[in-house]
């Protein structure tokens, strides 16, 4: 058996997943879990739908709320092998993005307007950014910066 690659409407992967499941379709929507508890799509705008034995109800899947249509190359539908889906499922737990810093750990900003400023790491935020606390004119200030410009102090 294979899986179809289905394009979802913008930011409606979860809606498509729920609606496909309610119609009895097996589907898979891999997500990336962040340390702050938020999850985001590993492949934004796409979901995998299993092709069960027997005729596939193409119109029923295509007309599902949240689904935009099938991914095609010319007239051929994009099929994904079971082995790829199985390997993605096996790696689901390893997709969690780990913080390399502990809360309250001292860090140093290496680039930008705050270069060489020492700060305190608070937490990771969405989109590969971190929230830091630093002292500016005897007042604690929170800033959000790219995680790739922060190093251990």
MIVEX-828280 format. One line per field, with one value per residue: residue in one letter; x, y, z of N, C-alpha, C in turn. Coordinates in pm, 1 decimal. Example, Ala and Ser with C-alpha at 12.3 -4.5 7.8 and 13.67 -1.06 7.14 Angstrom:
res [a / s]
n_x [1319.0 / 1285.0]
n_y [-569.0 / -225.0]
n_z [780.0 / 708.0]
ca_x [1230.0 / 1367.0]
ca_y [-450.0 / -106.0]
ca_z [780.0 / 714.0]
c_x [1320.0 / 1290.0]
c_y [-330.0 / 3.0]
c_z [780.0 / 787.0]
//
This chain:
res [x / x / x / x / x / x / x / x / x / x / x / x / x / x / x / x / x / x / x / x / x / x / x / x / x / x / x / x / x / x / x / x / x / x / x / x / x / x / x / x / x / x / x / x / x / x / x / x / x / x / x / x / x / x / x / x / x / x / x / x / x / x / x / x / x / x / x / x / x / x / x / x / x / x / x / x / x / x / x / x / x / x / x / x / x / x / x / x / x / x / x / x / x / x / x / x / x / x / x / x / x / x / x / x / x / x / x / x / x / x / x / x / x / x / x / x / x / x / x / x / x / x / x / x / x / x / x / x / x / x / x / x / x / x / x / x / x / x / x / x / x / x / x / x / x / x / x / x / x / x / x / x / x]
n_x [83.5 / 38.8 / 95.6 / -75.8 / 28.9 / -102.5 / -210.6 / -279.8 / -509.4 / -397.5 / -247.4 / -425.8 / -383.8 / -437.4 / -717.7 / -780.4 / -674.5 / -836.7 / -1090.1 / -1050.6 / -1001.4 / -1249.7 / -1401.0 / -1307.3 / -1059.1 / -721.4 / -455.5 / -154.5 / 14.9 / 295.5 / 454.1 / 655.5 / 772.5 / 812.7 / 1021.9 / 878.7 / 630.3 / 465.7 / 351.8 / 448.4 / 395.7 / 581.1 / 603.4 / 479.4 / 156.3 / 106.8 / -13.5 / -22.3 / -206.0 / -343.2 / -355.5 / -583.0 / -653.0 / -838.3 / -1072.5 / -982.7 / -1147.1 / -1123.4 / -1250.7 / -1385.5 / -1181.3 / -1046.1 / -1244.1 / -1267.8 / -1299.9 / -1053.7 / -866.8 / -677.3 / -602.5 / -465.3 / -112.0 / 56.8 / 255.6 / 260.8 / 22.1 / 29.1 / -29.9 / 133.4 / 294.8 / 383.5 / 610.9 / 554.0 / 773.5 / 905.3 / 713.4 / 695.1 / 955.6 / 948.8 / 753.7 / 887.2 / 1080.9 / 947.1 / 960.1 / 1221.0 / 1216.2 / 1177.6 / 1271.5 / 1544.9 / 1643.4 / 1953.5 / 2041.7 / 1997.1 / 1720.1 / 1776.9 / 2047.7 / 2363.8 / 2436.2 / 2594.5 / 2555.7 / 2641.8 / 2634.8 / 2507.0 / 2324.1 / 2346.6 / 2584.7 / 2831.9 / 2710.0 / 2619.5 / 2369.9 / 2071.7 / 1943.0 / 1607.9 / 1391.4 / 1300.3 / 1149.8 / 900.4 / 986.6 / 1274.1 / 1393.3 / 1504.6 / 1433.5 / 1572.8 / 1704.4 / 1832.6 / 2046.8 / 1981.8 / 2066.4 / 2029.0 / 1792.1 / 1592.5 / 1556.3 / 1365.3 / 1445.1 / 1407.2 / 1582.1 / 1757.1 / 1837.8 / 2085.3 / 2276.7 / 2354.6 / 2559.1 / 2712.9 / 2809.1]
n_y [-118.4 / 230.8 / 579.4 / 883.7 / 1209.1 / 1496.8 / 1825.6 / 2084.3 / 2345.5 / 2676.0 / 2676.8 / 2488.4 / 2226.1 / 2066.1 / 2077.9 / 1951.5 / 1698.8 / 1610.1 / 1611.2 / 1427.1 / 1195.7 / 1170.9 / 1085.0 / 835.3 / 795.5 / 694.8 / 883.8 / 1081.5 / 1325.1 / 1470.9 / 1635.8 / 1894.0 / 1916.5 / 2172.9 / 2295.6 / 2469.8 / 2366.1 / 2407.1 / 2296.5 / 2247.9 / 2218.9 / 1970.3 / 1945.7 / 2199.3 / 2263.7 / 2019.2 / 1680.2 / 1330.9 / 1073.2 / 756.2 / 498.9 / 272.8 / -74.1 / -130.4 / 78.5 / 420.1 / 689.3 / 954.3 / 1209.0 / 1243.7 / 1271.8 / 1495.8 / 1689.8 / 1731.2 / 1927.9 / 2166.3 / 2048.4 / 2108.5 / 1981.2 / 1707.7 / 1640.4 / 1659.7 / 1542.5 / 1638.8 / 1442.3 / 1248.4 / 1124.5 / 1202.9 / 956.4 / 813.2 / 601.9 / 330.9 / 280.2 / 526.4 / 673.7 / 510.8 / 544.6 / 816.2 / 815.0 / 661.2 / 837.1 / 1039.3 / 1103.3 / 1184.7 / 1425.8 / 1638.1 / 1958.4 / 2036.8 / 2238.8 / 2397.5 / 2538.1 / 2603.5 / 2726.7 / 3042.8 / 3033.6 / 3186.1 / 3366.3 / 3480.8 / 3733.8 / 3720.6 / 3866.3 / 4154.6 / 4447.9 / 4415.0 / 4291.8 / 4106.1 / 4145.4 / 4029.4 / 3804.6 / 3661.1 / 3347.9 / 3279.6 / 3130.7 / 2926.6 / 3055.2 / 3061.7 / 2983.2 / 2945.9 / 3117.5 / 3285.6 / 3389.5 / 3637.4 / 3784.0 / 4087.6 / 4335.9 / 4670.6 / 4991.1 / 4976.3 / 4834.4 / 4551.2 / 4396.8 / 4236.6 / 4056.2 / 3928.6 / 3715.1 / 3572.3 / 3228.0 / 3144.0 / 3335.7 / 3331.3 / 3232.2 / 3022.4 / 3182.3]
n_z [0.0 / -59.1 / 7.0 / -52.2 / -139.5 / -18.4 / -67.5 / 156.3 / 250.6 / 328.1 / 639.6 / 743.5 / 808.3 / 1035.6 / 1046.9 / 807.7 / 864.3 / 1081.4 / 957.6 / 749.2 / 899.9 / 1026.7 / 816.9 / 782.8 / 666.1 / 668.1 / 780.6 / 793.3 / 968.5 / 1018.5 / 1291.4 / 1439.6 / 1753.4 / 1984.3 / 2253.8 / 2412.9 / 2420.4 / 2204.7 / 1885.7 / 1548.1 / 1196.2 / 1028.5 / 756.2 / 626.3 / 499.2 / 384.1 / 387.6 / 451.2 / 299.0 / 331.1 / 87.1 / 69.9 / 4.3 / -288.4 / -475.1 / -477.4 / -333.0 / -496.5 / -537.3 / -296.7 / -108.4 / -213.4 / -191.2 / 76.5 / 370.1 / 424.2 / 263.9 / -24.4 / -259.7 / -454.9 / -470.5 / -766.7 / -1041.2 / -1344.8 / -1492.8 / -1304.8 / -981.5 / -674.2 / -509.6 / -198.5 / -46.8 / 184.3 / 349.4 / 385.0 / 528.9 / 756.8 / 857.1 / 919.0 / 1118.8 / 1310.0 / 1385.0 / 1509.4 / 1786.2 / 1805.9 / 1682.3 / 1844.7 / 1930.7 / 2111.5 / 2389.2 / 2419.8 / 2623.7 / 2971.1 / 3163.9 / 3316.9 / 3276.3 / 3209.9 / 2918.7 / 2611.8 / 2371.4 / 2034.6 / 1797.5 / 1617.1 / 1741.9 / 2015.7 / 2060.2 / 2233.8 / 2478.7 / 2795.2 / 2899.2 / 3048.4 / 2991.1 / 2916.6 / 2783.9 / 2499.2 / 2208.0 / 1947.5 / 1602.7 / 1589.5 / 1775.8 / 2074.2 / 2410.0 / 2603.7 / 2904.3 / 3004.6 / 3159.4 / 3135.4 / 3174.8 / 3457.5 / 3469.2 / 3417.8 / 3107.8 / 2855.9 / 2568.1 / 2236.8 / 2034.2 / 1749.9 / 1778.3 / 1688.5 / 1737.1 / 1995.8 / 2261.8 / 2514.9 / 2817.4]
ca_x [0.0 / 112.3 / 34.0 / -85.4 / 66.2 / -216.2 / -187.0 / -388.7 / -523.9 / -301.5 / -260.3 / -542.6 / -343.1 / -508.9 / -858.0 / -784.5 / -649.8 / -955.6 / -1199.2 / -1019.6 / -1022.7 / -1392.6 / -1454.7 / -1251.5 / -932.1 / -599.3 / -365.6 / -40.6 / 55.4 / 409.2 / 472.2 / 778.1 / 736.9 / 908.7 / 1035.0 / 778.2 / 503.8 / 396.1 / 385.0 / 431.1 / 400.9 / 712.2 / 587.8 / 362.1 / 73.2 / 97.5 / -55.7 / -16.1 / -329.9 / -315.9 / -432.5 / -625.2 / -684.2 / -967.2 / -1073.7 / -966.0 / -1248.5 / -1046.7 / -1331.5 / -1419.4 / -1063.0 / -1020.0 / -1348.3 / -1267.9 / -1272.4 / -913.9 / -782.3 / -675.2 / -599.1 / -353.2 / 12.0 / 74.4 / 360.7 / 189.5 / -104.6 / 52.5 / -36.8 / 255.7 / 281.1 / 491.9 / 626.2 / 532.4 / 900.4 / 930.9 / 618.8 / 737.1 / 1076.2 / 905.9 / 684.8 / 989.0 / 1160.0 / 861.3 / 1009.2 / 1350.3 / 1196.5 / 1161.4 / 1385.3 / 1592.4 / 1716.9 / 2091.2 / 2065.5 / 1904.1 / 1666.2 / 1860.8 / 2189.1 / 2424.7 / 2475.2 / 2649.3 / 2508.4 / 2763.6 / 2620.3 / 2400.1 / 2341.2 / 2376.6 / 2704.2 / 2914.2 / 2631.5 / 2586.0 / 2228.0 / 2022.5 / 1852.9 / 1478.5 / 1325.9 / 1293.3 / 1020.8 / 877.0 / 1066.4 / 1418.5 / 1432.3 / 1510.0 / 1404.5 / 1680.6 / 1685.4 / 1960.5 / 2041.0 / 2001.7 / 2047.6 / 1979.6 / 1657.3 / 1589.7 / 1484.7 / 1349.4 / 1459.5 / 1396.3 / 1684.7 / 1781.3 / 1915.8 / 2219.3 / 2371.2 / 2369.4 / 2656.6 / 2732.6 / 2899.6]
ca_y [0.0 / 356.2 / 699.2 / 997.7 / 1337.3 / 1586.0 / 1966.3 / 2140.0 / 2489.7 / 2744.0 / 2660.0 / 2406.8 / 2085.4 / 1997.3 / 2065.0 / 1846.5 / 1571.5 / 1573.8 / 1581.5 / 1300.9 / 1088.6 / 1153.4 / 1012.9 / 700.9 / 786.8 / 690.9 / 988.9 / 1108.1 / 1465.0 / 1482.6 / 1765.8 / 1920.8 / 1966.6 / 2267.6 / 2283.8 / 2550.9 / 2294.1 / 2430.2 / 2206.2 / 2305.9 / 2119.6 / 1936.9 / 1980.2 / 2287.6 / 2260.3 / 1883.7 / 1569.5 / 1203.5 / 996.6 / 617.8 / 437.6 / 139.1 / -164.1 / -98.1 / 207.5 / 537.0 / 791.5 / 1076.4 / 1329.0 / 1256.9 / 1326.3 / 1629.1 / 1781.7 / 1737.0 / 2060.8 / 2183.6 / 1990.6 / 2185.2 / 1885.1 / 1614.9 / 1686.7 / 1586.5 / 1574.7 / 1614.0 / 1376.0 / 1141.3 / 1159.3 / 1175.9 / 847.3 / 803.8 / 463.3 / 300.0 / 286.0 / 665.5 / 708.7 / 437.9 / 606.1 / 942.2 / 781.6 / 616.8 / 952.0 / 1141.5 / 1144.3 / 1251.4 / 1554.5 / 1742.6 / 2048.0 / 2049.0 / 2357.9 / 2367.9 / 2618.3 / 2585.8 / 2855.1 / 3118.4 / 3019.2 / 3306.2 / 3351.6 / 3601.1 / 3760.6 / 3727.2 / 3952.9 / 4252.6 / 4567.6 / 4376.1 / 4206.9 / 4094.1 / 4169.6 / 3908.0 / 3801.6 / 3539.6 / 3273.1 / 3250.0 / 3017.4 / 2927.2 / 3097.2 / 3002.2 / 3025.9 / 2942.2 / 3236.8 / 3266.9 / 3508.4 / 3663.8 / 3892.5 / 4151.8 / 4458.5 / 4790.6 / 5110.3 / 4929.8 / 4782.2 / 4423.3 / 4405.2 / 4110.9 / 4068.1 / 3804.7 / 3715.5 / 3443.5 / 3139.9 / 3118.1 / 3439.7 / 3319.6 / 3132.3 / 3016.1 / 3287.0]
ca_z [0.0 / -65.9 / 61.2 / -142.1 / -81.9 / -37.1 / -32.7 / 236.3 / 243.9 / 413.8 / 785.3 / 777.8 / 812.6 / 1143.5 / 1006.1 / 705.7 / 931.8 / 1157.9 / 864.7 / 680.7 / 998.0 / 1051.4 / 701.4 / 784.1 / 594.4 / 747.3 / 734.6 / 880.4 / 967.6 / 1110.9 / 1353.7 / 1512.5 / 1886.6 / 2041.7 / 2398.6 / 2480.4 / 2415.1 / 2078.6 / 1775.7 / 1415.5 / 1088.9 / 973.8 / 615.3 / 623.5 / 380.1 / 328.0 / 473.4 / 381.2 / 309.8 / 292.2 / -20.1 / 110.3 / -107.6 / -348.4 / -543.6 / -391.8 / -362.0 / -519.7 / -516.7 / -155.2 / -40.2 / -266.9 / -145.9 / 222.3 / 423.5 / 461.0 / 159.0 / -148.5 / -369.4 / -458.3 / -531.7 / -892.2 / -1135.5 / -1469.3 / -1463.3 / -1206.4 / -839.6 / -600.1 / -413.5 / -101.7 / -4.7 / 326.5 / 423.8 / 423.3 / 635.8 / 876.2 / 913.6 / 981.0 / 1244.3 / 1405.0 / 1428.1 / 1569.6 / 1917.4 / 1792.6 / 1617.3 / 1945.0 / 1931.9 / 2248.9 / 2426.3 / 2459.3 / 2742.8 / 3082.0 / 3210.7 / 3411.1 / 3240.4 / 3152.9 / 2778.4 / 2551.0 / 2235.6 / 1953.4 / 1680.2 / 1620.1 / 1825.2 / 2154.0 / 2053.9 / 2354.3 / 2600.3 / 2869.0 / 2932.3 / 3113.2 / 2903.3 / 2978.2 / 2718.1 / 2353.4 / 2153.2 / 1816.4 / 1487.2 / 1615.8 / 1849.8 / 2218.4 / 2489.9 / 2698.5 / 2999.9 / 3031.6 / 3237.1 / 3055.6 / 3258.9 / 3587.1 / 3454.4 / 3347.3 / 2980.9 / 2781.9 / 2423.9 / 2160.5 / 1930.3 / 1682.6 / 1865.8 / 1636.9 / 1777.8 / 2140.7 / 2305.1 / 2660.0 / 2865.0]
c_x [87.8 / 31.4 / 30.9 / -35.2 / -43.3 / -177.6 / -307.5 / -399.0 / -430.6 / -337.7 / -383.1 / -508.8 / -421.0 / -656.4 / -872.7 / -767.3 / -774.6 / -1069.9 / -1174.6 / -1043.2 / -1170.3 / -1461.6 / -1395.7 / -1121.0 / -815.5 / -506.8 / -255.4 / 3.7 / 170.8 / 427.0 / 606.0 / 738.1 / 848.9 / 913.9 / 928.1 / 638.9 / 427.1 / 442.5 / 364.4 / 451.3 / 544.6 / 715.3 / 464.1 / 287.7 / 55.2 / 55.1 / -50.4 / -146.4 / -304.1 / -411.4 / -464.1 / -651.7 / -824.8 / -962.7 / -1065.2 / -1069.7 / -1182.6 / -1126.4 / -1362.7 / -1301.5 / -1040.3 / -1121.0 / -1361.0 / -1230.2 / -1127.5 / -817.8 / -792.3 / -675.2 / -478.8 / -229.9 / 35.9 / 200.2 / 305.0 / 53.9 / -92.1 / 46.0 / 95.6 / 227.4 / 404.7 / 493.6 / 604.4 / 660.3 / 933.1 / 839.9 / 658.7 / 860.2 / 1043.5 / 837.4 / 784.0 / 1067.6 / 1077.1 / 916.0 / 1141.5 / 1337.5 / 1177.7 / 1287.7 / 1424.5 / 1662.4 / 1858.6 / 2130.0 / 1959.0 / 1845.2 / 1754.9 / 2010.2 / 2239.4 / 2471.2 / 2530.8 / 2596.4 / 2631.4 / 2754.7 / 2511.2 / 2426.0 / 2375.0 / 2499.4 / 2787.1 / 2841.4 / 2602.1 / 2440.6 / 2194.9 / 1921.7 / 1722.9 / 1415.0 / 1337.6 / 1155.2 / 1007.0 / 976.3 / 1214.8 / 1470.0 / 1429.1 / 1480.0 / 1511.9 / 1641.3 / 1822.1 / 1938.5 / 2074.3 / 1966.7 / 1977.6 / 1834.3 / 1663.7 / 1502.3 / 1479.3 / 1368.3 / 1446.6 / 1494.6 / 1692.1 / 1869.1 / 2057.5 / 2319.7 / 2392.4 / 2465.3 / 2663.2 / 2834.7 / 3019.8]
c_y [124.5 / 466.9 / 805.2 / 1120.2 / 1436.9 / 1725.6 / 2016.4 / 2290.0 / 2551.3 / 2732.8 / 2580.4 / 2257.9 / 2007.2 / 1976.8 / 1953.5 / 1709.4 / 1522.8 / 1533.7 / 1453.6 / 1182.8 / 1064.1 / 1080.8 / 872.5 / 685.1 / 784.9 / 798.6 / 1010.5 / 1252.9 / 1481.5 / 1625.4 / 1772.6 / 1982.9 / 2056.0 / 2247.4 / 2361.9 / 2488.6 / 2311.7 / 2329.6 / 2280.7 / 2196.8 / 2095.8 / 1969.5 / 2069.0 / 2279.4 / 2122.5 / 1783.3 / 1442.9 / 1127.2 / 858.0 / 569.2 / 294.5 / 53.9 / -132.0 / 38.8 / 323.2 / 641.7 / 929.4 / 1202.8 / 1351.8 / 1316.8 / 1470.3 / 1732.3 / 1790.2 / 1877.0 / 2066.9 / 2131.2 / 2077.5 / 2092.0 / 1794.0 / 1684.6 / 1597.5 / 1631.8 / 1538.1 / 1556.4 / 1268.8 / 1195.0 / 1124.3 / 1068.9 / 842.2 / 661.2 / 447.6 / 314.2 / 427.8 / 707.3 / 639.6 / 501.2 / 741.3 / 916.1 / 737.4 / 733.4 / 1059.8 / 1192.5 / 1217.1 / 1387.8 / 1668.8 / 1827.8 / 2073.6 / 2182.6 / 2318.4 / 2448.5 / 2587.9 / 2722.4 / 2912.0 / 3101.9 / 3149.2 / 3275.9 / 3485.3 / 3612.8 / 3786.5 / 3820.1 / 4055.4 / 4367.7 / 4536.3 / 4284.7 / 4221.5 / 4129.9 / 4034.8 / 3917.3 / 3671.8 / 3474.8 / 3244.5 / 3126.5 / 3031.6 / 2977.1 / 3034.8 / 3055.0 / 3038.3 / 3069.2 / 3204.6 / 3399.9 / 3519.0 / 3779.7 / 3955.6 / 4285.8 / 4576.8 / 4911.0 / 5075.9 / 4883.8 / 4652.8 / 4436.8 / 4268.2 / 4141.4 / 3930.3 / 3814.2 / 3577.7 / 3356.7 / 3116.6 / 3228.9 / 3439.9 / 3206.1 / 3130.8 / 3121.1 / 3225.1]
c_z [0.0 / -1.1 / -47.9 / -67.7 / -118.7 / 11.1 / 45.0 / 210.8 / 347.8 / 561.9 / 827.8 / 779.8 / 917.8 / 1108.1 / 903.0 / 770.1 / 1005.2 / 1064.5 / 785.1 / 774.7 / 1021.6 / 934.6 / 689.5 / 707.5 / 692.6 / 692.2 / 836.6 / 858.7 / 1066.6 / 1161.3 / 1425.0 / 1645.2 / 1938.7 / 2191.6 / 2472.8 / 2471.6 / 2286.3 / 1974.7 / 1644.8 / 1311.5 / 1044.7 / 824.8 / 602.5 / 489.9 / 319.5 / 433.6 / 388.1 / 404.9 / 254.1 / 184.0 / 21.3 / -13.6 / -159.7 / -412.7 / -443.7 / -429.2 / -377.1 / -489.7 / -369.4 / -77.2 / -84.1 / -215.8 / 5.8 / 268.0 / 471.8 / 356.5 / 33.9 / -269.6 / -357.6 / -515.2 / -652.2 / -963.2 / -1271.9 / -1435.0 / -1356.0 / -1064.5 / -773.1 / -495.4 / -324.9 / -49.2 / 145.9 / 408.5 / 469.3 / 538.3 / 765.4 / 940.0 / 976.8 / 1114.6 / 1351.2 / 1462.7 / 1495.1 / 1702.5 / 1907.3 / 1726.6 / 1715.9 / 1947.7 / 2076.6 / 2269.6 / 2463.6 / 2582.4 / 2847.4 / 3118.5 / 3321.2 / 3383.7 / 3178.3 / 3010.5 / 2729.1 / 2409.2 / 2149.3 / 1832.8 / 1704.5 / 1714.9 / 1970.9 / 2161.8 / 2182.1 / 2483.6 / 2664.8 / 2912.0 / 3004.3 / 3019.5 / 2978.4 / 2915.8 / 2566.7 / 2314.4 / 2014.8 / 1713.5 / 1517.4 / 1682.6 / 1998.2 / 2287.7 / 2597.6 / 2788.6 / 3023.0 / 3100.4 / 3146.7 / 3141.9 / 3390.1 / 3583.2 / 3374.6 / 3223.2 / 2915.2 / 2634.0 / 2362.0 / 2044.8 / 1864.4 / 1770.7 / 1815.8 / 1671.1 / 1929.2 / 2171.4 / 2457.6 / 2701.8 / 2934.9]
//
